[in-house]
Amino acid sequence: MLTNELTNQSAPLLQRWQDYYTLTKPRVVQLLVFTAIVGMFLATPGMVPWDVLVLGSLGIGLAAASGAVVNHVVDQRVDAQMSRTRERPLPTGRIRDRDAFIFALVLGVLGLGLLALAINPLTAVLTFFSLIGYAVVYTIFLKRATPQNIVIGGAAGAAPPVLGWAAVTNDVSGYALLLFLIIFTWTPPHFWALAIARKDDYERAGVPMLPVTHGIELTKAFVLCYTILLVVVTLLPYLTGMSGLLYLLGAVLLGGGFLYYALRLKLSAKPEIAMKTFGYSISYLMALFSFLLLDHYIPIIWPE
C-alpha cells in the first residue's frame, strides 16, 4: 500500500518534469546544438578543446532552450487552436505562464553567463542577439506580421554554427558565414513544407503563414525555388576551398534528394507529401553537416 502511495505521488512529479522538458523543444535544440558543434570542429584543424566543446555546447543549448520556452509562452493561445500543439503544457494549464517565464529566464541567464565566463564574450553577445531574434523579433512580431516571417526570422535559427565557430576562434570568419547561409536558405523550404501540411491549423489560429495568405500552390513553387537555391548554396564550401570532394559528393546526393521531394510536392496533390518533405529536410540538414564534419577530418582530394 505504501508503495502504491509513493508511486501515485511520483507520477505527477515525473509529469511535471516532462512538461518542463517539453517546453524546451528538445528535438529542435538538439539540431541547433549539433550544427553549433560542427561549427566548432570546422573552426580548427585539430581537436576542439574539451572545455570549449562541453561548456560551449551547454551554453548554446541552454540559451536555445530559453528561446523555445519563451516561444511556448507567447504562442500558447495560438497553440490552443492547433491540433498539433493544443496538448502542450501551457494551453492545457499544466504549467502556469509565470512559472514558464521564470524557467526561460533561468535557462537564458545560465546559458549566457556560462558562455561569457567560460568561453568568450563574443560568443555570449552573438548568442544573446540570436536569442532575442528568435524569442522577441520572430515570435512576438514577425510571426504575426508577414507571410515572409520564416524567411526573415530564419536568421536566428541559422546562427548556431557561427556561435560554435566563435566559441573556438573568438571571431567570425567568412567560412562561418557560409554555414549560416546554408541554414538560412534551408529554413524556408523546411518550414513551408510543414506549413502546407498544417495550413488549416494556421488559418484557424490566424497566423499569416504563406499557404494561408497566398495559397498552397504558390507555396509549393516557393519551396521548389528555395530548394534549388539551397543546392547552389551548399556547393559554396567546396568552391571556396572550405571543404573537399567527400563533402561535395554528399551535398550533391543530398541536394538531389531534396529536389526530388520538392518536385514531388510541386507536382503531386497527395497531402502526405508535404510531411514527407518536411521529414526529409531534417534528415538532410543533419546529414549535410555530418558530411562537412567527415570531410574536415577525412579529406579526399582529386588524384594528381
C-alpha positions as CSV (number, residue, x, y, z in Angstrom):
1,M,0.0,0.0,0.0
2,L,2.9,2.4,0.9
3,T,4.5,1.5,-2.5
4,N,1.3,2.5,-4.4
5,E,1.1,5.7,-2.5
6,L,4.7,6.6,-3.3
7,T,4.1,5.7,-7.0
8,N,1.0,8.0,-7.1
9,Q,3.0,10.9,-5.6
10,S,5.9,10.5,-8.0
11,A,3.7,10.3,-11.1
12,P,2.7,14.0,-11.1
13,L,6.3,15.0,-10.3
14,L,7.5,13.0,-13.3
15,Q,4.8,14.5,-15.5
16,R,5.8,18.0,-14.4
17,W,9.5,17.4,-15.2
18,Q,8.4,16.0,-18.6
19,D,6.3,19.1,-19.2
20,Y,9.2,21.5,-18.5
21,Y,11.4,19.4,-20.7
22,T,8.8,19.6,-23.5
23,L,8.8,23.4,-23.2
24,T,12.5,23.5,-24.3
25,K,11.6,21.9,-27.7
26,P,14.4,19.3,-27.2
27,R,14.5,18.0,-30.8
28,V,14.9,21.5,-32.2
29,V,17.6,22.3,-29.6
30,Q,19.4,19.1,-30.3
31,L,19.6,20.0,-34.0
32,L,20.8,23.5,-33.2
33,V,23.5,22.3,-30.8
34,F,24.6,19.7,-33.4
35,T,25.2,22.4,-36.0
36,A,27.0,24.5,-33.4
37,I,29.3,21.6,-32.6
38,V,30.1,21.1,-36.3
39,G,30.9,24.8,-36.4
40,M,33.3,24.3,-33.6
41,F,35.2,21.4,-35.3
42,L,35.3,23.2,-38.6
43,A,36.9,26.2,-36.9
44,T,40.1,24.3,-36.0
45,P,42.3,21.8,-37.9
46,G,42.8,19.8,-34.8
47,M,40.6,18.8,-31.9
48,V,38.3,21.3,-30.2
49,P,39.4,21.8,-26.6
50,W,37.2,19.7,-24.3
51,D,36.1,22.7,-22.1
52,V,35.0,24.7,-25.1
53,L,33.2,21.7,-26.6
54,V,31.3,20.8,-23.5
55,L,30.7,24.2,-21.9
56,G,30.1,25.9,-25.2
57,S,27.6,23.4,-26.3
58,L,25.9,23.5,-23.0
59,G,25.7,27.3,-23.0
60,I,24.4,27.5,-26.6
61,G,21.9,24.7,-25.8
62,L,20.6,26.4,-22.6
63,A,20.1,29.7,-24.5
64,A,18.3,27.9,-27.3
65,A,16.1,26.2,-24.8
66,S,15.3,29.5,-23.2
67,G,14.1,30.9,-26.5
68,A,12.0,27.8,-27.0
69,V,10.2,28.3,-23.7
70,V,9.5,32.0,-24.5
71,N,8.0,30.8,-27.8
72,H,5.7,28.5,-25.9
73,V,4.6,31.3,-23.6
74,V,3.9,33.8,-26.4
75,D,2.2,31.2,-28.7
76,Q,0.1,29.4,-26.1
77,R,-3.2,30.9,-27.4
78,V,-2.3,30.0,-31.0
79,D,-1.2,26.6,-29.8
80,A,-4.6,26.0,-28.1
81,Q,-6.3,26.4,-31.5
82,M,-4.0,24.0,-33.4
83,S,-4.4,20.2,-33.3
84,R,-0.6,19.7,-33.4
85,T,0.0,21.8,-30.3
86,R,-3.1,22.0,-28.2
87,E,-1.9,19.4,-25.8
88,R,1.3,21.3,-24.9
89,P,1.8,22.1,-21.2
90,L,0.7,25.8,-21.4
91,P,-2.5,25.5,-23.4
92,T,-3.6,22.7,-21.1
93,G,-2.8,24.6,-18.0
94,R,-0.3,22.1,-16.6
95,I,2.3,24.8,-16.3
96,R,1.5,28.5,-15.5
97,D,2.7,31.4,-17.6
98,R,4.7,32.8,-14.7
99,D,6.5,29.6,-14.0
100,A,7.4,29.1,-17.6
101,F,8.7,32.6,-17.9
102,I,10.9,32.2,-14.8
103,F,12.1,28.9,-16.3
104,A,13.0,30.6,-19.5
105,L,14.8,33.4,-17.6
106,V,16.9,30.9,-15.6
107,L,17.9,29.0,-18.7
108,G,18.8,32.1,-20.5
109,V,20.9,33.6,-17.7
110,L,22.7,30.3,-17.1
111,G,23.4,29.8,-20.8
112,L,24.6,33.3,-21.5
113,G,26.5,33.5,-18.2
114,L,28.3,30.3,-18.9
115,L,29.3,31.5,-22.4
116,A,30.5,34.8,-21.1
117,L,32.6,33.4,-18.2
118,A,33.8,30.1,-19.6
119,I,34.1,30.7,-23.3
120,N,34.3,34.3,-24.5
121,P,32.2,37.5,-24.5
122,L,31.8,37.5,-28.3
123,T,30.0,34.1,-28.3
124,A,27.8,35.3,-25.4
125,V,26.9,38.5,-27.3
126,L,26.1,36.7,-30.5
127,T,24.1,34.1,-28.6
128,F,22.2,36.9,-26.9
129,F,21.2,38.5,-30.2
130,S,20.2,35.2,-31.6
131,L,18.0,34.6,-28.6
132,I,16.4,38.0,-28.9
133,G,16.0,37.4,-32.6
134,Y,14.0,34.2,-32.1
135,A,12.2,34.9,-28.9
136,V,11.2,38.5,-29.5
137,V,11.7,39.6,-33.1
138,Y,10.4,36.5,-34.7
139,T,7.9,35.1,-32.1
140,I,6.3,38.3,-31.0
141,F,6.5,40.4,-34.1
142,L,7.3,38.7,-37.4
143,K,5.3,35.6,-37.0
144,R,2.1,37.5,-36.9
145,A,3.1,40.4,-39.2
146,T,4.1,38.9,-42.6
147,P,3.9,35.7,-44.6
148,Q,7.7,36.1,-45.1
149,N,8.1,35.6,-41.3
150,I,10.1,32.5,-41.6
151,V,12.5,33.9,-44.2
152,I,13.4,36.9,-42.0
153,G,13.2,35.1,-38.7
154,G,15.3,32.3,-40.1
155,A,18.4,34.2,-39.3
156,A,18.1,33.3,-35.6
157,G,17.9,29.6,-36.3
158,A,20.9,29.9,-38.7
159,A,23.2,31.3,-36.0
160,P,24.4,28.2,-34.1
161,P,27.3,27.2,-36.4
162,V,28.5,30.8,-36.2
163,L,28.3,30.6,-32.4
164,G,30.2,27.4,-32.3
165,W,32.9,28.9,-34.6
166,A,33.2,32.0,-32.4
167,A,33.5,29.8,-29.3
168,V,36.7,28.3,-30.7
169,T,38.3,31.2,-32.5
170,N,36.8,34.2,-30.7
171,D,36.0,35.7,-34.1
172,V,33.6,35.2,-37.1
173,S,35.2,34.3,-40.5
174,G,33.7,34.1,-44.0
175,Y,33.5,30.3,-43.7
176,A,31.4,30.6,-40.6
177,L,29.0,32.8,-42.5
178,L,28.8,30.2,-45.2
179,L,27.4,27.8,-42.6
180,F,25.0,30.4,-41.6
181,L,23.9,30.9,-45.2
182,I,23.3,27.2,-45.7
183,I,20.8,27.0,-42.7
184,F,19.3,30.4,-43.6
185,T,18.5,29.1,-47.1
186,W,17.3,25.7,-45.8
187,T,14.8,27.2,-43.4
188,P,12.1,28.4,-45.8
189,P,11.6,25.1,-47.7
190,H,11.9,23.1,-44.5
191,F,9.2,25.2,-42.6
192,W,6.9,25.9,-45.6
193,A,6.6,22.1,-46.2
194,L,5.2,21.9,-42.6
195,A,3.1,25.0,-43.1
196,I,1.5,23.4,-46.2
197,A,0.6,20.2,-44.1
198,R,-0.8,22.4,-41.3
199,K,-2.4,25.1,-43.3
200,D,-5.9,24.6,-41.7
201,D,-4.4,24.9,-38.2
202,Y,-2.5,28.1,-39.1
203,E,-5.6,29.6,-40.7
204,R,-7.8,28.8,-37.8
205,A,-5.2,30.4,-35.4
206,G,-4.9,33.5,-37.6
207,V,-1.2,33.1,-38.3
208,P,-0.3,34.5,-41.7
209,M,1.9,31.7,-43.0
210,L,2.5,31.7,-46.7
211,P,0.0,28.9,-47.6
212,V,-2.7,30.8,-45.7
213,T,-2.1,34.2,-47.3
214,H,-1.1,33.2,-50.8
215,G,-2.3,29.6,-51.3
216,I,-0.7,26.2,-51.3
217,E,0.3,26.2,-55.0
218,L,2.4,29.3,-54.7
219,T,4.0,28.0,-51.5
220,K,4.9,24.8,-53.3
221,A,6.6,26.9,-56.0
222,F,8.5,28.8,-53.4
223,V,9.6,25.5,-51.7
224,L,11.0,24.4,-55.1
225,C,12.7,27.7,-55.8
226,Y,14.4,27.8,-52.4
227,T,15.4,24.2,-52.7
228,I,17.2,24.9,-56.0
229,L,18.9,27.9,-54.3
230,L,19.8,25.7,-51.4
231,V,21.5,23.2,-53.7
232,V,23.6,26.0,-55.2
233,V,24.5,27.5,-51.8
234,T,25.6,24.1,-50.5
235,L,28.2,24.0,-53.3
236,L,30.0,27.0,-51.9
237,P,32.0,25.3,-49.2
238,Y,33.7,23.2,-51.9
239,L,34.0,26.0,-54.4
240,T,35.7,28.3,-51.8
241,G,38.1,25.6,-50.6
242,M,36.5,25.2,-47.2
243,S,35.6,21.5,-47.9
244,G,36.7,18.8,-50.3
245,L,35.4,16.1,-52.5
246,L,33.8,14.0,-49.9
247,Y,31.5,16.9,-48.8
248,L,30.8,17.8,-52.5
249,L,29.6,14.2,-53.2
250,G,27.4,14.3,-50.1
251,A,26.0,17.7,-50.9
252,V,25.1,16.7,-54.4
253,L,23.4,13.5,-53.4
254,L,21.5,15.0,-50.5
255,G,20.6,18.0,-52.6
256,G,19.3,15.7,-55.3
257,G,17.1,14.0,-52.7
258,F,15.7,17.4,-51.5
259,L,15.0,18.4,-55.1
260,Y,13.2,15.1,-55.6
261,Y,10.9,15.8,-52.7
262,A,10.4,19.4,-53.7
263,L,9.4,18.4,-57.2
264,R,7.0,15.7,-55.8
265,L,5.5,18.3,-53.6
266,K,5.0,20.7,-56.5
267,L,3.5,18.2,-58.9
268,S,1.5,16.0,-56.6
269,A,-1.8,16.6,-54.9
270,K,-1.2,14.0,-52.3
271,P,-1.4,15.7,-48.9
272,E,1.1,13.4,-47.2
273,I,4.0,14.5,-49.5
274,A,4.3,17.8,-47.5
275,M,5.1,16.0,-44.3
276,K,7.5,13.6,-46.1
277,T,9.3,16.7,-47.5
278,F,9.4,18.2,-44.0
279,G,10.8,15.0,-42.6
280,Y,13.5,14.7,-45.3
281,S,14.5,18.3,-44.7
282,I,15.5,17.5,-41.1
283,S,17.5,14.4,-42.1
284,Y,19.0,16.4,-44.9
285,L,20.5,19.1,-42.7
286,M,21.9,16.6,-40.2
287,A,23.5,14.5,-43.0
288,L,24.9,17.6,-44.8
289,F,26.6,18.9,-41.6
290,S,27.8,15.3,-40.9
291,F,29.5,15.4,-44.4
292,L,31.1,18.7,-43.5
293,L,32.5,17.2,-40.4
294,L,33.7,14.0,-42.0
295,D,35.3,15.8,-44.9
296,H,37.1,18.1,-42.4
297,Y,38.9,15.1,-40.8
298,I,38.9,12.6,-43.7
299,P,39.9,14.8,-46.7
300,I,39.6,13.3,-50.2
301,I,41.4,15.1,-53.0
302,W,41.4,14.8,-56.7
303,P,44.2,12.4,-57.9
304,E,47.2,14.2,-59.3
